[in-house]
Amino acid sequence: MADAAMRRHGLHVGQNYLLAMLWEHDGSTPGEVAAALNVTTPTVVKMADRMTTAGLLTRRRDDRDNRLVRLWLTDAGRALQKPVEAERRLIEEKVTADLTETERESLLNALAKVHRAASELLSEPTDHGDSVMT
């Protein structure tokens, strides 16, 4: 459903997350976007390449640090915010249509807790060292 919804707007599924990040933080670096989305920087660079070709983003060197590249929305990228967010709400409504309002709230609260826990786990340093059991 999500793939079909995004394709209606000329996007591949996943590109909507990059756009959402830039709708909130236009001018982010690929590394900042990758960290926020919990993906690798090369994944963001590849996605940004396609989206630049599609006219949704531009890349510009950072004014203060020429080594950094920042991703900026074009008017076309900004224009997708309302329709893409509407598609996401419609999908949410469809998949939760058989739930009561109380069940929907409980589900969203539970998912928020799972997301927070997963985010915390992702931000913890991994210990591959001295704790090997013998």
C-alpha positions in Angstrom: 0.0 0.0 0.0 2.7 2.4 0.9 4.7 1.7 -2.2 1.6 2.3 -4.4 0.8 5.5 -2.5 4.3 6.9 -2.9 4.5 6.0 -6.6 1.3 8.0 -7.2 3.5 11.0 -6.3 6.6 9.9 -8.3 8.4 8.5 -5.2 9.9 5.2 -4.3 9.0 4.0 -0.8 11.6 5.3 1.6 12.1 8.5 -0.3 9.1 9.9 1.7 11.2 9.5 4.9 14.1 11.5 3.4 11.6 14.2 2.4 9.9 14.2 5.8 13.3 14.7 7.4 14.0 17.7 5.1 10.5 19.1 5.7 11.6 19.4 9.3 15.3 20.1 8.8 15.9 21.4 5.3 19.6 21.8 4.6 20.7 18.6 6.5 23.8 16.7 5.5 23.4 13.2 4.2 25.1 12.0 7.4 22.5 13.8 9.6 19.7 12.3 7.5 21.2 8.8 7.8 21.5 9.1 11.5 17.9 10.3 11.9 16.6 7.5 9.7 18.9 4.8 11.1 20.3 4.0 7.6 23.8 4.3 6.2 25.1 7.5 4.6 25.6 5.8 1.2 21.9 4.8 1.3 21.0 8.4 1.7 23.5 9.6 -1.0 22.0 7.1 -3.5 18.5 8.1 -2.6 19.4 11.8 -2.9 21.0 11.2 -6.3 17.7 9.9 -7.6 15.7 12.6 -6.0 18.0 15.3 -7.3 17.6 13.9 -10.8 13.8 14.0 -10.2 14.0 17.7 -9.3 13.0 17.2 -5.6 16.3 18.2 -4.0 19.4 20.2 -4.7 22.9 19.7 -3.2 25.0 22.7 -2.1 28.3 23.0 -0.3 28.1 24.2 3.3 28.8 27.9 3.5 31.2 27.5 6.5 32.7 24.1 5.8 33.3 23.4 2.1 33.8 19.7 2.8 30.2 19.3 3.8 27.3 18.9 1.3 23.8 19.9 2.4 20.5 18.7 0.9 17.9 21.3 0.2 14.3 20.9 -1.0 13.2 22.3 -4.2 9.8 23.8 -4.7 8.7 20.5 -6.1 10.0 18.6 -3.0 8.2 21.1 -0.7 5.0 20.7 -2.7 4.9 17.0 -2.0 4.5 17.5 1.8 0.7 17.8 2.0 -0.2 15.1 -0.5 2.4 12.6 0.9 1.3 13.3 4.5 -2.4 12.9 3.4 -1.5 9.5 1.8 0.2 8.4 5.0 -2.8 9.4 7.1 -5.1 7.6 4.6 -3.1 4.4 4.9 -3.1 4.6 8.7 -6.9 5.1 8.7 -7.4 2.1 6.3 -5.2 -0.3 8.3 -6.8 0.7 11.6 -10.4 1.0 10.3 -11.6 -2.0 12.3 -10.2 -0.7 15.6 -12.1 1.4 18.1 -10.7 4.8 19.0 -9.5 3.3 22.3 -7.8 0.4 20.5 -6.2 2.8 18.0 -4.8 5.0 20.8 -3.5 2.0 22.6 -1.8 0.7 19.4 -0.2 4.1 18.7 1.0 4.3 22.3 2.5 0.8 22.2 4.2 1.5 18.9 5.7 4.7 20.2 7.1 2.7 23.2 8.6 0.1 20.8 10.1 2.9 18.6 11.7 4.6 21.7 13.1 1.3 22.9 14.5 0.4 19.5 16.0 3.9 19.1 17.7 3.6 22.4 19.1 0.2 21.5 20.4 1.6 18.3 22.1 4.5 20.1 23.9 2.2 22.6 27.5 1.4 22.0 28.0 -2.2 21.0 30.4 -4.3 23.1 32.1 -7.0 21.0 35.0 -7.3 23.4 35.8 -8.9 26.6 32.5 -10.5 27.6 33.0 -13.8 25.7 31.8 -16.7 27.7 34.0 -19.8 28.0 
